[in-house]
Amino acid sequence: PEPNDPRASPGQWKILLVDDDELVRKSSQILLETKGLTVDVAAHGAEALQKLKASEYGVVISDLFLGEMDVLELLKKCRQLRPRIRTVLTTGWVGEAAITADRDAADVTFHKPIPLDRLLKTLAAFQCD
């Protein structure tokens, strides 16, 4: 892979994908894995935090609305557990909550559907930081 390709250092780019929608979780995992990335999934915030405690991740990609846990709380706890972790927020909603969440917690926010090329470029940019 090229130096800026997120696959250049797969161990550094283990991704934790958090979404309460099973179809989104599974399809996103498969798509990212076809690009050579290592992806674990979590259905909710508590499961994501358990996985973060047990394993190293370079990036957390989370949906804005998870149901049982506020995404801002999740991202804050992610940073407490892994201060250097990068965070990507995804949302199908374009209201004030998305704007506030982006400003307060996430490194970047994507509105669904997420263009795969933009996500891969973002992951590559994270690697260069």
Backbone torsions as a table, in degrees:
resi	resn	phi	psi	omega
1	PRO	NA	154.9	176.5
2	GLU	-65.3	157.1	-178.9
3	PRO	-56.7	-34.8	-179.0
4	ASN	-89.6	2.0	-180.0
5	ASP	-77.1	129.2	-179.0
6	PRO	-61.5	-12.5	177.8
7	ARG	-84.7	-5.7	-177.0
8	ALA	-61.9	-33.3	178.6
9	SER	-131.1	74.8	-172.9
10	PRO	-55.2	-34.5	-179.7
11	GLY	-62.5	-30.6	179.0
12	GLN	-81.6	-15.0	-173.3
13	TRP	-114.2	37.2	171.9
14	LYS	-71.8	124.3	-173.6
15	ILE	-107.8	137.8	171.9
16	LEU	-108.6	116.2	-178.4
17	LEU	-103.1	121.8	-176.1
18	VAL	-118.2	117.3	177.9
19	ASP	-156.3	135.9	-178.8
20	ASP	-80.9	-7.3	177.9
21	ASP	-92.3	112.2	-175.2
22	GLU	-59.7	-40.1	179.9
23	LEU	-63.5	-43.3	177.9
24	VAL	-63.9	-45.1	179.7
25	ARG	-56.6	-54.0	-174.8
26	LYS	-67.7	-44.0	-178.2
27	SER	-67.8	-38.5	178.1
28	SER	-66.1	-41.0	178.6
29	GLN	-60.8	-47.7	-179.2
30	ILE	-61.7	-44.6	-178.7
31	LEU	-62.0	-46.7	-179.9
32	LEU	-67.2	-36.7	178.6
33	GLU	-67.0	-31.5	176.4
34	THR	-66.9	-17.5	176.9
35	LYS	-94.2	8.9	174.5
36	GLY	89.0	9.1	-179.3
37	LEU	-92.6	152.7	177.1
38	THR	-96.9	122.7	-173.0
39	VAL	-130.6	126.4	167.6
40	ASP	-105.9	156.9	-179.3
41	VAL	-125.8	153.6	174.4
42	ALA	-139.2	141.6	-177.6
43	ALA	-86.1	-17.6	-177.4
44	HIS	-157.5	171.2	-174.9
45	GLY	-60.0	-43.1	-178.6
46	ALA	-62.7	-41.5	177.7
47	GLU	-65.1	-39.3	177.9
48	ALA	-61.0	-43.9	-179.7
49	LEU	-65.4	-38.4	176.1
50	GLN	-60.2	-44.2	-179.3
51	LYS	-67.2	-38.2	178.5
52	LEU	-64.2	-34.8	178.1
53	LYS	-70.5	-29.7	-173.9
54	ALA	-92.8	-18.6	-172.7
55	SER	-148.6	159.2	178.3
56	GLU	-88.1	135.5	175.0
57	TYR	-132.6	145.2	175.8
58	GLY	-91.2	-27.1	-174.2
59	VAL	-143.2	139.4	168.5
60	VAL	-113.6	125.8	173.9
61	ILE	-111.0	118.4	-175.1
62	SER	-131.4	143.7	172.1
63	ASP	-70.8	150.6	-179.9
64	LEU	-65.4	-42.4	-177.7
65	PHE	-109.3	112.8	-177.3
66	LEU	-108.4	-4.5	-179.1
67	GLY	90.7	-87.9	-171.1
68	GLU	-80.5	-15.6	-179.8
69	MET	-135.0	133.2	176.1
70	ASP	-63.6	133.5	-176.4
71	VAL	-64.1	-32.2	178.2
72	LEU	-64.9	-38.7	175.9
73	GLU	-64.4	-44.0	179.2
74	LEU	-60.1	-49.3	-177.4
75	LEU	-65.5	-35.8	176.5
76	LYS	-62.7	-44.9	179.4
77	LYS	-67.5	-34.4	175.8
78	CYS	-59.7	-44.4	-178.9
79	ARG	-69.9	-30.3	176.4
80	GLN	-68.2	-40.2	179.8
81	LEU	-74.8	-39.7	-176.3
82	ARG	-135.5	84.9	-173.8
83	PRO	-55.7	-27.2	-177.5
84	ARG	-94.7	3.5	-177.1
85	ILE	-66.7	142.8	176.3
86	ARG	-96.5	147.5	-175.1
87	THR	-128.1	136.5	177.3
88	VAL	-124.2	127.1	179.1
89	LEU	-104.6	135.4	176.8
90	THR	-120.2	144.1	180.0
91	THR	-154.7	147.4	172.0
92	GLY	-99.2	2.4	-175.3
93	TRP	-111.7	143.8	-174.4
94	VAL	-119.3	29.1	-177.5
95	GLY	-90.3	-170.0	-178.1
96	GLU	-59.8	-35.1	-179.7
97	ALA	-60.3	-40.0	179.4
98	ALA	-66.4	-41.9	-179.6
99	ILE	-65.5	-45.2	180.0
100	THR	-64.1	-44.1	-179.3
101	ALA	-61.6	-42.5	179.6
102	ASP	-61.6	-46.6	-176.6
103	ARG	-67.3	-35.2	-172.0
104	ASP	-90.7	-28.3	-168.1
105	ALA	-136.9	-38.3	-170.8
106	ALA	-92.9	148.8	173.7
107	ASP	-69.3	-35.4	179.9
108	VAL	-154.4	150.8	176.7
109	THR	-122.3	135.4	174.1
110	PHE	-117.8	138.2	173.1
111	HIS	-91.8	135.3	-178.8
112	LYS	-73.6	145.7	-2.9
113	PRO	-74.2	142.6	-176.4
114	ILE	-83.6	123.6	175.1
115	PRO	-68.3	121.2	-175.9
116	LEU	-57.8	-40.5	-178.9
117	ASP	-62.9	-37.3	178.2
118	ARG	-68.8	-39.2	178.3
119	LEU	-64.3	-44.5	179.8
120	LEU	-64.1	-38.2	176.5
121	LYS	-65.4	-37.9	177.4
122	THR	-64.2	-44.9	178.3
123	LEU	-61.9	-39.4	177.6
124	ALA	-64.6	-39.8	178.7
125	ALA	-65.2	-38.1	176.6
126	PHE	-58.2	-41.3	-177.7
127	GLN	-63.8	-32.5	-177.7
128	CYS	-76.4	-18.6	-178.3
129	ASP	-68.0	NA	NA
